[in-house]
Amino acid sequence: MSDSFSTRRQLDVNGRRLTYYSLPALGERFDISKLPYSMKILLENLLRHEDGGMTVGREHIEAVAQWDAAKEPDTEIAFMPARVVLQDFTGVPCVVDLAAMRDAVTRLGGSPKQINPLIPSELVIDHSVQVDVFGRADALDLNGKIEFERNKERYSFLRWGQKAFDNFKVVPPNTGIVHQVNLEHLARVVVEREVEGTLLAFPDTVFGTDSHTTMINGIGVLGWGVGGIEAEAAMLGQPSSMLIPQVVGFKLTGRLPEGSTATDLVLTVTQMLRALGVVGKFVEFYGDGLQHLPLADRATIANMAPEYGATCGIFPIDAEALNYLRLSGRSSEQIALVEAYAKAQGLWHEPNSPHATYSATLALDLGDVKPSLAGPKRPQDRVLLEGVQENFHKNLEGLTANRKPRKESLERLAGEGGAQPQAEHLAAKPRSKIRIQDQDADLTDGSVVIAAITSCTNTSNPAVMLGAGLVARNAVKLGLKAKPWVKTSLGPGSLVVTDYLKKAGVLEDLEKLGFYVVGYGCTTCIGNSGPLPDEVSKGIAENELVVASVLSGNRNFEGRVHPEVKMNYLASPPLVVAYALAGTVDIDLTSEPVGHTADGKDVYLRDLWPSNKEIGDIISATVGPELFAQNYADVFKGDTRWNRIASPEGESFHWEGSSTYIKNPPYFDGMTMHVGSIQDVENARVMGVFGDSITTDHISPAGNIKKDSPAGRFLIERGVQPVDFNSYGSRRGNDDVMVRGTFANIRIKNLMLGGEEGGNTIYHGPHGATEKMSIYDAAMRYKADGVPLVVFAGKEYGTGSSRDWAAKGTNLLGVKAVVAESFERIHRSNLVGMGVLPLQFKDGENAQKLGLDGSETISVTGLQDGAAKTALVVATRADGSSREFEVKVLLLTPKEVEYFRHGGILHYVLRQLASKKA
């Protein structure tokens, strides 16, 4: 490696001498004193990987050292993370791709051993457990049993991967959520590693195949979510190409008031940053308020970076970070290394440290944070607790405008002494009578049918988890119970959480309200909420009720939580408990009783809510290093279920042709060493015209597979019964299932069909005939006709999870280009990585304003083999008239152009490796 600026220095720590690349030494040549913390991490990364200009040269280092905060990003640099973390939904297709690449590199004349992670790559199985069983003491065991039965084939494949690949480890099921395991155990903060015979110390940095990888930013580790495609390239030693970002500074002052939680804070921060606009930017938190924010609160804020749109939301290394390392059982040697390195590099933060220069700034007094929720379908749509009822009614109007009462409801109303003229009232406010848990109950619009303490965001935070436990304790003392129609669940982020809830004596109280531990994973937040009780489902269907969920998650996009639940509100764990008691969101919890005692006295939320001191005292008494030490002692070992799973041997995987879970993907079929060029798109058809905020959940669902969907029909044809369908997320290792699930979300609206919900389109045949059919079926017909496809969309296309299948499926459907008003960062990158061209309308333009309805034939010209910054789109109508408009070509760096010429990033890496003939 080169060292043009002579920055290599020695650091003595723990009685050992380590080499590091000194930022203060570089500071003797450039004034880097005002560089943001995150920019210093990038700068060190460049110093350490300088190679004479092949990937990193002097000019790249100088560009970051002389960073202009106000400048729009236009300079490309290469970033190489220290490690990669994966979860199983995205991790399985990653390992499938690596196995396929072993086969492909062999065909190209290389060796299977060339396909191996070159940096530590750790996969945590946390996305597969579903809430099939709830509200009972054996829920955890039974859900675990079902999980292993459903996923045995996938888990066998991962066990093969752990044996076959170097630098690859798997954290088995029932351990915790990937981001919490990363925070509590996997994160190094500062890495010590031998590189080419030299013992180096450098900052821990990470790519994760999940958007919420940013949670690790809370402890000063720079990392963010990437698609599986980009993660695989990093695992294989390929640096990630990126533009030097702008950095937004977020100043925090004061401290949280009584009654407000870290969840309320993060929902406030998310709303503020979304309003500012931080897509593609880094966000850094600074200010006196940091000293009043425990590490868990910082991690909660950092976790939600995808929701506020930033690449990362990072906090510096300081005394609180060291406190957390001690608390979580890290070794004294590691803690000493972190402190010594951070101070030597100027990365250490003191409360009175001068802040950096930022591209823009925001400020928030923590004392102004109020109890909040977000919903009913976007994380950034914050609503004050006192305004939830009004928010519910406002959103209900749009969802019930065309609803008609069912015949059986009208007959029942008449039988109860009603009259037919009351039908209009029933349509406005219907109710379904059900019998559940030996009780008669009424389901209405706004009934909370799911109350879930779930997800990485909040289940990592002792304050809100123990706060929920104390709310439950107080409710139990007053004789309150959750409403019988509420599906209650508790999905702790790690085994440590269960231990401190037990130690505090509040797990039993949570269980008395139905919040039994159902599993260690994302559960409801990822759409693994499981089925509703039959009585509840029938009641919802009877009157087309608009029911709600309240979950302590980070995502509430349409169709994500549960297909029968149209309103979903994000909330703190204590508020999840409160809404389970109330049983409805059609209530103002700040002024109306949450329930009643046995003798009829009103009980208000304020009667149940613990004080900040009470929560702080219970944290001090229950959360200690011993809990972390005992739970992570054998974290990679797994339980008897895991270790009983048989797995194949060998460097190359033996593909089973009959498998509906694991299949050799077609990306490398017929691949040669020849590199193509970027061609114009000619005479394409429009597959879909979509509006704003189309998420990766809309494009590539992770939830249930409907039996009458293309994917469902495919599975049934292969002898898989609907009860064994599992989820789309669990079948990401099989492209036949996943391509059929692309654009198959039940809530996606194709404007070619007037905004009708469901994954359908209009097929335009070769002789002018048109036919409505599923997007998959239409795409296959177009492919047989030799017709390429394009997609039109609005703003924020591809928001949400870092889901590589949203790009892979788009590619396999035959889509050559996506034209949108704007793209979310990760999805745009994934499209490029899969050889799908992202194009952006000019400001103020979209398909509707240009008069496009999807019936046109589309050509994209002037790409100039990727050299063009703009291209011309010609939309030709059936009558021969046409509309021309210019679009931006979003191949943002020379490296992306090169990837695209190869057909995608994995093809590029394969050719690079095969050319070495190792």
N, C-alpha and C positions, 0 to 999 in steps of 0.2 A: 504494500500500500504506500501511496505517496504521502508526504507531509510538507507541502510547499511552504507553509507558514511556520514550520518548526514549533509545533504546539505539543509534541509528546513530552509528558512529564511523568514523574514517579510519585506514587502515593503510598505512604507507609500506614497500614492499619491492620489490627489484629496480629501484629508481629510479622506481617508479610509485606512485600513490596509489589505493587501493581502499577501497570502503565495506564495512563489515561491521556486523552486529548484535551488540553487545557483551554477553556474559554477565556480565562484571564490573560493567558499568553497571547491569544489572538486579539484580546482587547488592547494590547500594546500597539497594535497597528490600526485598529478600527475602534470607534467609540460604540461599544455594544452595551453600555451601561443602562440604556433605556429600552433595550429589546425586551419584549414580553417573554415570560417564562417558556411558553411553548415554542417560540422562535429560537430560543437558546437550545432547546432539545433538538430541533431540526438542524441547527448549526453544528452541534456536536456530531450528529449523525453523518453530515457531509464531511466533516474533518476526518472521521474515522473510516469513511468509505472512499476517500479520494483515491483515484486510480489513474491519474494522468490524463483524464478527460474522456476515457472510454465511456464511463457512466457519470462520474463526478470529477469535475475539474476546478481549477482555481476560480474561474468565473462564477461558478455556482456558489462557492463559499463566499465570495465577495458580494454576490447579490443578496444573500441573506444577512451578512454582516452589515451591509449598508441599506437594510430594508427601509422602504419608504411606507409609513403607515397609511398614507392617503392614496397610494397608487393602486389602481385596479390591477388585479393579478394578470401578469403576462409572461412571467419567467418560469420556465420549467425546471424542476429539480427532481432528483431520484431519492426516494426514501426507502430504507430497508428496516423493517421492524425486527426486534430482538427475538420475537416468538409469535406464535399464532394460537388462538383459542377457538374451539369450534363447539357448537351444540349438535345434537344428533340429527335434527331435521335437516340442517345444512351440512352437517359433517358427513352423513352417509353418502350423499351425492359427491362430496369432495373425495372420499375414499374410493367411490365407484370410478370417478374420473381418473384418479391416480392408478387404479388397477387397469383401467382401459388404456392409459398412457403406457403402462408397462408392455401391454400387448402391442401397441402401435409403434413404440420405439424399437421393439424387436423386429417388426416388419420393415422398419426403415434402416435396419442394419446396426442398431445399437444393442444395449444390454438392459434387461429389466432392472438391474441394480442402479442404473442411472436415474431412475424415478424413485426418489427417496427424499423425505423432508430433510433439509439441511439445517433447519433451526428447530428448537423445541416446539412441538405441536401437540397440544393437549385437548382432548375432546371430552366434554361432560355430557352424559346422557340425561337430559332433563326435560325434553319436549314431548315424550311419548306417553307419559302417564295421563290417563283421563279420569274424570270424576264419574265413574259408573256407579259407585257405591258411596253414600254419604250419610251423615247423621247417625252413625253407629260406631261402636268401639272397634270393630274389625274392618272398618273401611280401608285403612292403610294396607292391611294384609291382602284383602280381596282385590283392591285396585292393582296392587303389585302383581298378584297372581295373573290377573287378566292382561296386564301390560306385558308380562313375559310370554304368555300364550300368543298374544297378537304379534309380538315383535321378535320372536325367537330367531327367525331367519335373518333379520337385520342385525341382531346382536351377535349371532354367529359370525356374520361377515365382519363386524367391527373387531371381534376377537381375532379373526384371521389378520386383519390389518395391523393390530397391535403387535402381532408376532412377525409379520412380514416386513414392516417398515421400520427403519431406524428413526429415532427422535420422535416417535409417536406413542402417546400414552392415552389410555381411556379411563375416565372416572365413571364407574358403573352406576346403574340406576339407584334411586333411593338414597342419594348422597346430598343433593342440593341443586340449585339453579346455577348455571354456568357462571354468571356474573358475580354471584355471591361467593362461589367456590374460588373464583379468580381473585376476588378481593380478600377473602379470608385466608387463602392458602397459596394459590399459584403465583401471585404477583411477587416479583423480586424487588421492585422499586429501583434498586441499583443492581446490575448484573455483574457477576465475576465469571469470565469465560476465557479459556485459552484459545487464541486465534493465531494460527501459523507460528506456533511455538512461543508466543508472548501472552502472558497473563494480563488481560485487560479488565478494566472497570469502566462501565458506561451505563447510561440511563436505560431502565427497562422501558421498552416500547412494544406495542402489541397491535396486531390486526386480529379482529374477531369476525366470525361468520354470523354475527347477529348484531343488529343495529345498536343494541344497548351495551355493547362492549365498552362504550364511553363511561360506564359506571366506574371503571378503574381510574378515570381521570380524577376522581375524588381523593386519591392518595398520591397524586402527582405523577402518575404514569400516563404518558401520552399514547393514546390508542383510540381507534375508532372502528366502526363496523364497515366491512367490505363484503362484496359478494363472494360466494365460494370460488368463483373463477379467479378473482384477484388474490384470494387467500392461497389457493393452490400454487399460483405463480410465486408468491412470496415463500411458501414452503420449499419450493424448488430453487430458491436462491435468486429469483428475479425481482429486482427493485421495483417499487411502484412509482410511476411517473405522476407528478402532481405540480400544480402551479403554486408558487409561493403565496400563501393565503393572506387575506386581511385578518386582523385580530380585533375583536370587540372586547373592550373591558367592561366588566359589570361590577360596580362598587356596591358592597354590602355594608351597612352600618347598623348599629343598635342590636337588639336581640328580640327573639320571638315573644309575643305577649302570651298571657294566660289564654288557654283555649285554642291556640293555633298550633299546627303541627308542621313537620317538615313537608308533608304532602301538600298542605295549603301553600307553603312557600314555593314548592316546585311548580305547582299549577300557576301561581302568580308569575314566576320567572318565565315559564313557557309562554304565557300570553304576551308578556312584554317583549320577549325576543322575537316571537312570530310577527308581532306588529312592526318591529324594527326591520326585520328581514335579515337573516344571518345564514341563509343557505350557502354552503361552500366556504363559510368562514369559521375560524376558531373563535371560541369565547373563553375568556379568562376571568376568574372571580378574584377580587381583591378588596381591601378595605378593612376597617376596624372590626366589622361584623364577623370576620373569619374567626376571631378568637372566641366567639360565642357559638360557633357552629361545630358540633362534634363531627368526627369523621363520617359517621353514618349519615348525617344530614347532608354533608358534602357529596357523598356517593349517591344519595337520592337525587340531588340536583344534577349531577353529572350524568346519571343514568338516562335522564330525559332529553339529552341533547338531540336525538333524532326527532323528538316531538317539537322542539323549538327550531329545528332545521339546521343546526350547526354541525360541522364535522366533529367537533369535540367541545366539551365544557369543562375546563381544567382548573384545578386548584394547585397551589404550590406545595412543595415539601416544607414542613415546619414541625414544631414541637408536637402538635396534635397528630401529625402523621406518624411520628415515632411512638406516641402513646398508643396508637392503634396497632402498630406492629408488635408492641409488647403485649397488648391485650389479646391479640389473635395468636399468640404463642410463637412468634418468629424468634429465631435464635439471637442471642446477645451479639454474636459475631456479625450477623446480617444487619442488625440495627446499627451497630457501630460503623459498618461500611456505608450504609445509607447516609448517616449524619456526616461522616468525614468527607465523603464524595460530594454531597450537596453543598457543603460549606466551601470546599476547595474550588468548586466550579461556579460559585456565585448563584446557585440555584436554591439557596436556603432563604426562607421568608421569616422575618420578624414582624410583630404587629405594627411597628412604626417604620417599616421599610418603605422607601419612596416607590411609588408605582411607576410602571413602564409607560411608554407612549403607545397609544392605541389608535386604531383606525376610526373608531367611534366608541362612545361610552354610554352606559346606562347606570342608574343608581336606584337603590331601593333601601329604605329604612325597614329593617325586619319588624319593627314595632307596628308597621302599618299592615302586616299580613293578617288576613281575616279567614275564618273557616270557609272553605270552598269545595266545590266539586267541578268536574268538567264533563260536558256532554251536550246532547245525547249521542253524538257520533264522531266528535273530534277532540283530541287531547288539549288543543289550544283554546277550546271554547269554554273558558272558565265561567262559572256562575257562583255567586255568593250563596252560602247555605240558606240564607233567608230568601233567596230568589229562585230556589230550585222548583218550587211548586208553580210559580209563574212561568218559568222556562219550560216545564213539562206541558202546561196548557198551550203555550205558544207553539210548540213543536207538534203537539197532538193534532192541531187543526189540519196541518198539511198531510198527516198520515191517515186521517179518517174522512177526508172530503168525499170519497166515493164509496164509503162503506155502507152496506145495507144489512139490516138485521136478518138473522137467520129465521126460517120458518118456525123451528122448534122453540126459539126464544119468544116469538110473538104468541105462539100457542100457550106457552107457560105463563106469560104475562096475563093473557086473557083468563086463564084458569085461576089466577090469583086475584081476580076481580078487576083486572084492567080492561081496557077497551082498545079496539083496533086503532082509533085515532092516536093512541099513545105510542104508536110505532115510531113516529119521528123522534120522540123523546128517547125511546130505547136505542135508536140508532145513534143518537148523540152521546148517551151514557149507558151503554149496555152492561149487563152483569151476567156472569155464568155461575150457576150454583154447582158446587162440587162437594164431594165427600172425601176427605183426606185425613189420615191419621185419626180415624174414628171421630171426626168433627165435620159439621156442616160449615161451609165457607162460601163466600162470594168472591169471585175474581172479577176485577174491573180494569179499565184502562188505568195504567200506572201501578198496578200491583207489582211488587218486587218478587219475582220468581227465582232470582239467583242473587245471593249475597255471598261474595267470595273474597276471602282474604288470600290474595294470590299475587304472583309476579315478583320479579327481581327488585323492582323499584322500592317497594315498601317493606317486603318481608326480610330485608337486610337490616332494618332499622329498629333497634331495641326500644326506642322511645315510642314509636307508633304501635309496635307489636305488644309491648307490655301495657301501653295505654289501652289497647283493645281489650286486653285481659282484665284490666281494672274496670272498664266499662261493663264487661260481662259480670265481674264479681258483684258490682253494685246492683246490676239488674237482677241477678239471681237472689240477692238478699231481699229485694223488694217483691220477689215472686213473679217477675216478668218472664215471658217466653217468646221465642221467635214465632212468627205466624206460621201456621202449618203448611201453607203453600210455598214457603220460601226454601229453596235448595241452598243449604248452608254448607260451606266448605272452608277448610283451613289448609293451605299449601305452604308450609314454612320454606324459606329460602335455603335452609341448611339444617342439618341435624342439631347444630348448636342452638338454633332458635327454639326447637322443641325442648331441649334441655333447660334453657333458662326460663321458658314458660312453666315447665314443671317445677323448677327450683323456686320460682316465685309463687307457686301454688295457684296460678290463674288458668292453667290449661284445663283443669277440672271444671272451672266456671264457664270457660268457652264451650266445653263439651256439653254442659247442661243446656246451653242455648243451641246446640246442634253443630257447633263448629269443631267437629272432630278432624284430626289430621287425615287427609285423603291421599297424600302423596307428596314427594319432594320434587317439584317441577313447576313449570309455568302454569299448568292446568287451565283455568278459565281464561286467563289473559291471552293465551295463544289460540283459544278456541276449543280447548279440550275440556269444556264444561260438562260433557256427557249429556245423556238424555234427561229431560224433565220427567217427573212422575206422569204416568199416563193420564191421571185425572186432570192434572194441570194442562197438559198438552191439549186434551179434548176441550177443556174450558176455554183455552185461548182460541182454538179453531172455531168453536161454536159461534162466537160473536166477533171473530176477527179482532180480538183484543190487542191493544198496543200495550204490552207489558214491559217491565224494566228489569235491568240488572244493576246492581251496585257492586263494584269490584275495586280492590286496591291496586289496580293495574296501571299500565301506561298506554294502552291502546284500546280504543272503543269504536273502531271503524265499523261501517255497516256490514252485517253478516259475519262479523268476526267472532263475537262471544258465543252466540247461539242463533241458529236460523229462525227460531220462533220469537226471538226477543228483538224488538225494533228500537228500543231506547236503552242506552247503556251509559252509566255515569261512573266516572273515576272518582274515588274518594279515599280518604285515609282509613286504615283498618278500624279505628274506633267508630267512624261514621258508618262503615259497613255493618258493624254490629248494631248500631242504632237503627239503621234502615231495615235490618232483619226483624227487629222488634216492632217497628212501625208497620212493616209489610207493604208499604206504598211510597211512591215519590210524590203522590198528590197530597202533600202535607208540608207545612212549614215547621221544621223541627226547632226553630228558635222561639216559637210562640205557642205551638200546639203540643199536647202531651204525646210522648212516644209510646205510652202504654198506661196501664192502670194496675194498682195493687189488688189483692184479693178482695179487699173491702171497698173497692171502687174509687180510691183516691188517685188523682192524676199524678203521673210521673213524667217529669220533663227531662230533656237531654241534660240540662244543667245539674239535675239531681244525680246523674250518673257519671259526669265527666270528672276525671281526676285532675288534681293540680299539677303544675310543672314540677313542684318540689316532690310530690308523691311519686311521680314517674322517675325523677332523678334518683331518689333514694332507693327505689326498687332495682334500678339498673345497677347502682353501686353495690347492692347486696347480692346480686345474682349473676352478673355477667363478668366472667373472669377467664384468665388464660387457660385454666385447666379444662374448660369445656372445649376449647379449640384443639388443645393437645390430644385429648382422648378421641375426638371425632375425626381428626385428620391423621391419626397415627398410621393407618393402613388404607389410605384413601383410594388407592388403585386396585386394592385386592378384591372388593366386592363380596356379596353374600353368597350363600349356597346356591341360590337360583342362578346367579351369574356364572358361578364356577362350574355348574353342571352342564352348561351349554357346550355342545361339541362344535368344533370349528376346524376347517380344512387347514392343511399345511402347504408350504411351497411359496416360491417367490412370485409366481403368477397365480391369479385366482381362477378356479375352475367354474365357469359360468354354467348355471343350470337353465336350460332353455325354457323350462316350464315355470320358472319363478315369476311371481307377480310383484315381487319386492325388489330384487336385485337383477339388473340386466346390463349387459355391455352396451353402452350408448353408441349412437351412430355417428357422433361428431367426427371421428377419424376414419370412417369408412372411405376407402379409395384414396387416402391422403398420400401425396408424394412429397419429395423435397422441393418441388417447384413452387415458387411464390407468385401469386397472381397480382392483379391490379384492382383498383377501386373503380368499378364500372357505373355508369349512369343507370338509373332504373327506368325501364321502358314499358309502357302499356300495362301498368299495374292496376289491380282492382282494390277498392277500399273494403277492408274487413270490418272496420268499426269506426264510428264517430262518437267520441266520448266527451264528457264535460270536464269540469274541474275536479281536483283532488281524487283522481283515480289512483287507488293505492295498489301496492303489490299484493294485498289480499284480494282485491278485485281481479287482478291479472292472473294470479296463481294462488288459489285458495289453499289454506292449511287445514281447514275443518272437514266437516262431514262430506262423504261422497254419496250423492243421491243415486238411488238405484235406476232411475230413468234417465240419468245423464250419460254422455258418451263413455265416461270412465266407468260408471256403474254397469252399463251394458257390457263393456269389455271384460270386466271382472266376472260377471255372471256367466258369460260365454265360456270362461275358463274354469268354471266350477266353484267360484268363490261366492258364498252366500252373503247377502247384505249384512247379516250380523257380524261377518268377518271382514267387512270392507276396511275397517280401521279408518284412518284419515288420509287426506292428500299428503299432509306433512310426513307421515310415516312411510309413504310409498314414493318418496322422491328419488329413490334409487332405481326406479323403473320408468324409463322415458315414455313407454306406451301408455301408462296410466297418466303421467303428468302432462303430456301434450294434449290429452283429451280433457284435462282439467283446466287448461289455460283459457282464460276469459270465461270460465264456467261458473263464476260466483253468482249466487241467486239474486244478489242485489245490484249487480252491474247493469247500467242502463245504456243501451246502444241507441243513439239518437237517430240512426237509420230506421229504427222501428218506433219512432215517436217517444223514446224514453221508456219503453216497456222494460221491466226488470227481467233479468235472466240472460244467459250467455248465448244469444241468438243473433243472426244477421240476415241480410238479404243476399242470396247468391244470384249473380248475374251470369247467365249462361252464354255460350258462344253465339247463339242466334237470337239474342234479345229477350229470352225467357227469364223470368225472375221467380225465385222461390225462397220462402222463409225456412231457415233450418239452423241447427246449432253451428256455432262458429267453427268447431272442429270439423264437422261434416262438410261445411262450405270450403274450408281451407284445403281439405283433402281433394275435393273436386277441382278447385283451382290448381292445385299441384298437378293433378292428372292432366289438366288442360295446358300446363306449362305457363301459368299466369302468376306473376309475382304479386305480393300484397303490400299494402300500406295501411297505417293506422293514423287517424287524426284525433287529437285530444286537446284539452284545455290547460289550465294552470296546474302546477304541482303534480305533474304526471309521475307516477311511481313512488309516491310517498310511502312511508311505512318500513316494514322489515327489509333487511338486506337480503332479499330473496332471489338467488341466482336463477331459480326456475322461472321467475317472471320474464327473464331474458331468454333462457334456454327454450322455454315453451314457445315464446314469440318467434324465435329462430326456426324451430321445427315446424311451426305452422306455415312457414314460407313467407313471413313478413320481412321485407327488405329495408323498410324505413318507417320510423315513427315521427310524425310531425306534431309537435305540441307547443303550447304557449310557454311552458317552462317545465323543467325536469327536476326531480329530486336527485341529489348528488350520486348516491350509490346506484340507483337504477340506470341513470345515464351511463355510468361507467360499465355496468353489467351489460348493457346493450352493445356498447363498443366491444367489450370482451367476447361477445358471442357473434359479432359480425352483423349486427343490426344497426343501421345508420340513424342516429338521433338528429333530427332537424328541428329548428325552432322558428315559429312564426315571427315576423317582425312585430314590434310593439304595437298594440292596438288591433292586431289582426287575429282572427281565428277562423275556423271552418264556417261558422255561421255568418260572420260578417262578410266573408268572401262568397257567400251564397252557395256553399258546397253541401250536398245532402248525402253523399256517399254513393251515388249512382254513377259518378264520373269514372273515366279511365285516367290514370295518373302517370305522368312521366316526370322524373327528376333529372335535370341535365346540368352540365357544367361543373361536375365534381372534380375534374382535372386530376384524377388519380389521388384524391385526398388533399391536393394543394389549395383548393378553393376554400375561402372562408364563407362564401355564400353560394347558393345554387338556385336555379330557376325551376319552379314547379308549374307544369302545364296540366290543367284539369279539363278534359274534353268531355262534353255532355253527349247524350245519345243523339241529339239533333245536329251534331257536328260543331256547334259553337264551343268556345273554350274560354277559360279564365287563367291568366298567368299571374304568378306572384313569386316574390323572392323570399327565401328562407336562409337562416344561418345554419352553417354546417358545424355541428358540435363535436368534431374531432379536435380536441383542445390542445393537444401537444403533438410534436413530431413522433413521439413513441406510440401514441394512440393511432396515428396514421399507419405506422409500421405494423402494429398489431392487426389493424383492419385489413391491410394488404394480405396478411397471412391467413385471413379468415377468422381470426380471433386470437386471444392471448395464449390459449393453451396450444394452439397450432404453432405459434411463434416459439414457445418454450420447447415444444417437442423437436422442432427442426434444429434449434440451437443445440439441444442435447445430442440428437442423433448425428449431427455433423462432427461431434467430437469422437464418435466411434470408440467409446471407452470400453 
